[in-house]
Amino acid sequence: MSDAIGEVRFGARADFPIGVEEELIVVDRGSRALSHTGVEVLARMDDADADIDGFAHPDTYSALIELASPVARDAGEGVAALSALRARVHAAGGTVIGAGIHPDGAFGDVVHVDEPRYQRIVDQVEGLIKRTPTCALHVHVGMPDAATAIRVFNGLREQLPLLQALAANSPFWHGRDSGLATARAQLFRGYPRAEIPRAFDSYDDYAATVEGVVETGGLPDYTFLWWDIRPHPRLGTIEVRAMDSQSALWSAAGLAALVHGLARAEAHDARDAWLPREVLMEASFTAARDGLRARLPMDGVLRPAPEVARAALARARPHAAELGSDDELEGIERILAEGNGADRQRAAHARGAMPALLDLLVAEAEEPYR
């Protein structure tokens, strides 16, 4: 294939395997302020003698750590691996929170990791990337072939506003309520190629589009297309990238299970008509602003987000059951009953201002899964 895409590995693993990645914010144990010590924590983790599956990496910002599960059979297995990795972070002296952005981080309080990929990102978007670190939850689902990957990609695009509303977990920025359920989503929209792309007619249509964007932008490859969802040919997956990072692992597990079930549902769906990009971008903004109080498109009309979520659960559940991820869907039921991360953050702030909010995020991040 082309230099922009490289090796294509769809079908490398059978039965829709899943991988879960989370970007976590490193904070000072005492003050809960941003701590630019992620690289040091990772170095201590490397030195530790531990036999844990999964991966821990630096990210663009020194105040971030990225944790990634190994390829897993189901959402529970993937998130259990993240739980073990979090335990290693804590054992190495790191304190982390999961949120779209640090609720109280000062504008411009950033340090960038000195690695070639991240320096290239800084060179591209220097003025934007100096604001505050942003953190997302990414879910990969393995695809059996390229044609199925595009069909799933096209269909899952329409679920992005709902997933964004369920996962919204960054209502505060720079110490103030932003008025948004996910400030991260709108901050990230400022970057180039950070959008919901159009549906593609075929894999060749996708590949030709990527070629054009990479060439026009002078980009190294397709991984610099920061779409909310994208085919990832080198890994053989579809990657959903629209969700805020979660402190509570039960919430991350629910979201991963919903993506897993919906991806398989889309693989078995024969439809060939898709909502336009413009409609989805507008729904995405509504979800980012209103969270679970958003009204989102479903069957040609606008419905309350919880109603859209119930329909998505009904569609995903039989597929999630066959994949082994159905128990984790209880996390979505809990979000609908108790609120998403944005709701929990605002409730904690109402009880005890910013210290109570930050304490909540630290406590949730330290709670093991299962």
C-alpha positions as CSV (number, residue, x, y, z in Angstrom):
1,M,0.0,0.0,0.0
2,S,1.1,3.7,0.1
3,D,3.7,5.3,2.2
4,A,0.8,7.2,4.0
5,I,-0.8,4.0,5.2
6,G,1.9,1.3,5.2
7,E,1.1,-2.3,6.0
8,V,-2.6,-3.2,6.1
9,R,-3.3,-5.8,8.8
10,F,-7.1,-6.2,8.8
11,G,-8.0,-9.9,9.5
12,A,-4.8,-10.5,11.5
13,R,-6.9,-11.6,14.5
14,A,-10.4,-13.1,14.4
15,D,-13.6,-12.5,16.4
16,F,-13.5,-8.7,16.7
17,P,-10.7,-8.4,19.4
18,I,-10.6,-5.2,21.4
19,G,-7.9,-2.9,22.8
20,V,-8.4,0.0,25.2
21,E,-6.1,3.0,25.7
22,E,-6.4,5.8,28.2
23,E,-4.5,9.1,28.6
24,L,-4.2,10.0,32.3
25,I,-3.1,13.2,33.9
26,V,-0.3,13.1,36.4
27,V,-0.9,15.2,39.5
28,D,0.9,16.1,42.7
29,R,-0.1,13.8,45.5
30,G,-0.7,16.7,47.9
31,S,-1.9,19.6,45.9
32,R,-3.5,17.7,43.1
33,A,-1.9,20.3,40.7
34,L,-0.5,19.2,37.3
35,S,2.8,17.4,37.8
36,H,5.2,17.3,34.8
37,T,6.7,14.1,36.0
38,G,5.2,11.5,33.7
39,V,8.5,10.5,32.2
40,E,10.0,10.0,35.6
41,V,7.1,7.8,36.8
42,L,7.4,5.7,33.6
43,A,11.1,5.3,34.2
44,R,10.4,3.9,37.7
45,M,7.8,1.6,36.3
46,D,10.4,0.3,33.8
47,D,12.8,-0.4,36.7
48,A,10.2,-2.3,38.7
49,D,10.1,-6.1,38.5
50,A,6.5,-6.7,37.4
51,D,4.9,-9.2,35.0
52,I,1.9,-7.1,33.8
53,D,0.4,-7.3,30.3
54,G,-0.1,-4.0,28.5
55,F,1.9,-0.9,27.7
56,A,2.7,2.4,29.4
57,H,4.0,5.2,27.3
58,P,4.7,8.9,27.5
59,D,2.5,11.3,25.5
60,T,2.9,14.7,24.0
61,Y,2.8,16.3,27.5
62,S,5.1,15.5,30.4
63,A,2.1,15.6,32.7
64,L,0.5,12.7,30.9
65,I,0.9,8.9,30.9
66,E,-0.8,6.7,28.3
67,L,-1.8,3.2,29.3
68,A,-2.8,0.6,26.7
69,S,-4.2,-2.9,27.2
70,P,-2.9,-5.8,25.2
71,V,-5.2,-7.2,22.5
72,A,-8.1,-8.6,24.5
73,R,-11.1,-10.9,23.9
74,D,-13.6,-8.5,25.6
75,A,-14.0,-5.2,27.3
76,G,-13.6,-6.6,30.8
77,E,-10.3,-8.2,30.0
78,G,-9.0,-5.0,28.4
79,V,-10.0,-2.8,31.3
80,A,-8.7,-5.2,33.9
81,A,-5.3,-4.8,32.2
82,L,-5.6,-1.0,32.5
83,S,-6.4,-1.5,36.2
84,A,-3.2,-3.5,36.7
85,L,-1.2,-0.9,34.8
86,R,-2.7,1.9,37.0
87,A,-1.6,-0.1,40.1
88,R,2.0,-0.1,38.6
89,V,1.8,3.7,38.2
90,H,0.8,4.0,41.9
91,A,3.5,1.6,43.0
92,A,6.0,3.8,41.1
93,G,4.9,6.8,43.1
94,G,2.6,8.3,40.5
95,T,-0.8,9.9,41.3
96,V,-3.1,10.2,38.3
97,I,-6.6,11.3,37.4
98,G,-8.8,10.5,34.4
99,A,-10.5,13.5,32.9
100,G,-10.6,15.3,29.6
101,I,-8.5,18.1,31.0
102,H,-7.2,19.0,34.5
103,P,-10.1,20.9,36.0
104,D,-7.8,23.5,37.6
105,G,-4.8,23.5,35.3
106,A,-3.5,27.0,34.5
107,F,-3.6,28.1,30.9
108,G,-0.1,27.5,29.5
109,D,1.1,25.2,32.3
110,V,2.6,22.7,29.9
111,V,5.9,20.8,29.3
112,H,6.3,18.8,26.2
113,V,8.0,15.4,26.0
114,D,11.3,15.6,24.0
115,E,10.7,12.8,21.4
116,P,10.7,13.2,17.6
117,R,6.9,12.5,17.1
118,Y,5.8,14.8,19.8
119,Q,8.2,17.5,18.7
120,R,6.7,17.3,15.2
121,I,3.2,17.8,16.7
122,V,4.5,20.8,18.6
123,D,6.0,22.2,15.4
124,Q,2.7,21.8,13.6
125,V,0.3,23.3,16.2
126,E,2.6,25.1,18.6
127,G,0.1,27.9,19.5
128,L,-2.7,25.4,20.2
129,I,-0.8,22.8,22.1
130,K,0.5,25.2,24.7
131,R,-2.9,25.7,26.3
132,T,-3.5,22.7,28.6
133,P,-3.1,18.9,28.2
134,T,-6.1,17.0,26.8
135,C,-6.8,13.4,27.5
136,A,-9.1,10.8,25.8
137,L,-10.2,7.2,26.0
138,H,-9.6,5.3,22.8
139,V,-11.2,2.0,21.9
140,H,-9.9,-0.2,19.1
141,V,-11.9,-3.1,17.6
142,G,-10.2,-5.5,15.2
143,M,-11.8,-5.9,11.8
144,P,-11.9,-9.0,9.6
145,D,-11.2,-7.2,6.3
146,A,-10.9,-3.8,4.8
147,A,-14.5,-3.7,3.5
148,T,-15.9,-4.5,6.9
149,A,-13.7,-1.9,8.4
150,I,-15.2,0.8,6.2
151,R,-18.7,-0.4,6.9
152,V,-18.2,-0.3,10.6
153,F,-16.4,3.1,10.4
154,N,-19.3,4.6,8.5
155,G,-21.9,3.3,11.0
156,L,-20.0,4.1,14.2
157,R,-19.7,7.7,13.0
158,E,-23.3,8.1,13.8
159,Q,-22.8,6.8,17.4
160,L,-20.0,9.4,18.2
161,P,-22.3,12.1,19.6
162,L,-23.9,9.6,22.0
163,L,-20.5,8.2,23.1
164,Q,-19.3,11.7,23.6
165,A,-22.3,12.6,25.8
166,L,-21.9,9.4,27.9
167,A,-18.2,9.9,28.3
168,A,-18.3,13.7,28.9
169,N,-15.9,14.3,31.8
170,S,-14.3,17.8,31.6
171,P,-16.8,20.5,32.6
172,F,-14.2,22.7,34.3
173,W,-11.3,24.4,32.7
174,H,-8.7,26.7,34.3
175,G,-10.6,26.5,37.6
176,R,-14.0,27.6,36.2
177,D,-17.1,25.8,34.9
178,S,-16.8,26.0,31.1
179,G,-20.5,25.6,30.5
180,L,-19.7,22.5,28.5
181,A,-19.9,18.9,29.6
182,T,-16.7,18.2,27.8
183,A,-14.4,21.1,27.4
184,R,-11.8,18.8,26.0
185,A,-13.8,18.0,22.9
186,Q,-14.1,21.7,22.0
187,L,-10.4,22.4,22.8
188,F,-9.4,19.4,20.6
189,R,-11.6,20.7,17.7
190,G,-9.0,23.5,17.4
191,Y,-6.4,21.1,16.1
192,P,-6.2,20.4,12.3
193,R,-7.9,17.2,11.2
194,A,-9.8,16.9,14.6
195,E,-13.3,16.2,13.3
196,I,-15.8,13.6,12.2
197,P,-15.0,12.7,8.6
198,R,-17.4,11.9,5.9
199,A,-18.5,8.3,5.1
200,F,-16.4,6.5,2.5
201,D,-17.7,4.6,-0.4
202,S,-15.0,1.9,-0.1
203,Y,-11.5,1.3,1.3
204,D,-10.0,2.7,-1.9
205,D,-12.0,5.9,-1.4
206,Y,-10.6,6.1,2.2
207,A,-7.1,5.4,1.1
208,A,-7.2,8.0,-1.7
209,T,-8.5,10.6,0.7
210,V,-5.8,9.9,3.3
211,E,-3.2,10.1,0.5
212,G,-4.5,13.6,-0.4
213,V,-4.6,14.9,3.1
214,V,-1.1,13.5,4.0
215,E,0.4,15.0,0.9
216,T,-1.3,18.4,1.3
217,G,-0.4,18.7,5.0
218,G,3.1,17.4,4.6
219,L,2.3,14.8,7.2
220,P,4.4,11.7,8.0
221,D,1.4,9.3,7.8
222,Y,-2.3,8.7,8.5
223,T,-1.8,8.7,12.3
224,F,-1.6,12.5,12.1
225,L,-5.3,12.5,11.1
226,W,-6.8,13.1,14.5
227,W,-10.4,12.2,13.5
228,D,-12.9,11.2,16.2
229,I,-13.0,7.8,14.6
230,R,-10.6,6.4,12.1
231,P,-9.6,3.1,10.4
232,H,-6.2,2.0,11.7
233,P,-4.9,-0.3,8.9
234,R,-1.5,-1.0,10.5
235,L,-3.3,-2.4,13.6
236,G,-6.2,-3.9,11.6
237,T,-8.7,-2.0,13.7
238,I,-11.3,0.8,13.8
239,E,-10.3,3.3,16.5
240,V,-13.0,5.4,18.4
241,R,-11.3,8.5,19.8
242,A,-14.2,10.8,20.7
243,M,-14.5,10.1,24.4
244,D,-13.0,11.9,27.4
245,S,-10.6,9.9,29.6
246,Q,-12.4,8.4,32.7
247,S,-11.2,8.2,36.2
248,A,-13.7,5.5,37.1
249,L,-12.7,2.2,35.4
250,W,-16.3,0.9,35.6
251,S,-17.2,3.8,33.3
252,A,-14.4,3.1,30.9
253,A,-15.4,-0.6,30.8
254,G,-19.0,0.4,30.0
255,L,-18.0,2.6,27.2
256,A,-15.6,0.1,25.8
257,A,-18.2,-2.6,25.9
258,L,-20.7,-0.4,24.1
259,V,-18.2,0.4,21.4
260,H,-17.4,-3.3,21.1
261,G,-21.0,-4.4,20.7
262,L,-22.0,-1.6,18.3
263,A,-18.9,-2.3,16.2
264,R,-20.0,-5.9,15.7
265,A,-23.6,-4.8,15.1
266,E,-22.4,-2.4,12.3
267,A,-20.4,-5.2,10.8
268,H,-23.6,-7.2,10.3
269,D,-25.6,-4.2,9.0
270,A,-26.2,-4.1,5.3
271,R,-27.3,-0.4,5.1
272,D,-25.5,2.0,2.7
273,A,-26.9,5.4,3.6
274,W,-25.2,7.5,6.3
275,L,-25.9,10.8,8.1
276,P,-23.9,13.7,6.6
277,R,-20.8,14.9,8.3
278,E,-22.4,18.3,8.9
279,V,-25.3,16.8,10.9
280,L,-22.9,14.7,13.0
281,M,-20.6,17.7,13.7
282,E,-23.6,19.7,14.9
283,A,-24.8,16.8,17.1
284,S,-21.2,16.4,18.4
285,F,-21.2,20.0,19.6
286,T,-24.6,19.6,21.2
287,A,-23.3,16.5,23.0
288,A,-20.2,18.3,24.1
289,R,-22.2,21.2,25.5
290,D,-25.1,19.3,27.1
291,G,-23.9,15.8,27.9
292,L,-26.7,13.6,29.0
293,R,-29.1,16.4,28.6
294,A,-28.4,16.7,24.9
295,R,-31.0,15.9,22.2
296,L,-29.4,13.8,19.5
297,P,-30.5,12.5,16.1
298,M,-32.2,9.1,16.0
299,D,-34.4,7.7,13.2
300,G,-34.7,11.2,11.6
301,V,-35.8,13.1,14.8
302,L,-34.1,14.5,17.8
303,R,-34.4,12.4,21.0
304,P,-33.1,12.8,24.6
305,A,-29.6,11.3,25.0
306,P,-30.7,8.7,27.5
307,E,-33.4,7.4,25.0
308,V,-30.7,7.2,22.3
309,A,-28.5,5.4,24.7
310,R,-31.2,2.8,25.5
311,A,-31.6,2.1,21.8
312,A,-27.9,1.7,21.4
313,L,-27.7,-0.6,24.4
314,A,-30.6,-2.8,22.9
315,R,-28.7,-3.0,19.6
316,A,-25.3,-3.6,21.1
317,R,-26.3,-6.1,23.9
318,P,-26.7,-9.3,21.8
319,H,-23.4,-8.7,20.0
320,A,-21.6,-7.8,23.2
321,A,-22.9,-11.0,24.8
322,E,-21.4,-13.1,21.9
323,L,-18.1,-11.2,22.4
324,G,-18.1,-11.6,26.2
325,S,-18.5,-7.8,26.9
326,D,-22.2,-7.8,28.0
327,D,-21.5,-7.7,31.8
328,E,-19.5,-4.5,31.3
329,L,-22.6,-2.8,29.7
330,E,-23.8,-2.3,33.3
331,G,-21.4,0.6,33.3
332,I,-23.6,2.4,30.8
333,E,-26.7,1.7,32.9
334,R,-24.9,3.2,35.9
335,I,-24.0,6.3,33.9
336,L,-27.6,6.7,32.9
337,A,-28.7,6.3,36.6
338,E,-25.9,8.2,38.4
339,G,-24.7,10.7,35.7
340,N,-21.5,10.9,33.6
341,G,-18.2,12.2,34.8
342,A,-19.2,15.8,34.1
343,D,-22.2,15.3,36.4
344,R,-20.2,13.8,39.1
345,Q,-17.5,16.5,38.9
346,R,-20.1,19.3,39.2
347,A,-21.8,17.5,42.1
348,A,-18.5,17.2,43.9
349,H,-17.7,20.9,43.2
350,A,-21.0,21.9,44.6
351,R,-20.2,20.0,47.8
352,G,-16.7,21.2,48.4
353,A,-15.4,23.3,45.5
354,M,-12.3,22.4,43.6
355,P,-10.5,20.4,46.4
356,A,-13.5,18.0,46.6
357,L,-13.7,17.6,42.9
358,L,-10.0,16.8,42.6
359,D,-10.2,14.4,45.6
360,L,-13.1,12.6,43.8
361,L,-11.0,12.1,40.6
362,V,-8.0,10.8,42.5
363,A,-10.2,8.4,44.6
364,E,-11.9,7.1,41.4
365,A,-8.6,6.6,39.7
366,E,-7.2,4.6,42.6
367,E,-10.2,2.2,42.8
368,P,-9.3,-1.1,41.1
369,Y,-11.5,-2.7,38.5
370,R,-13.5,-5.7,40.0
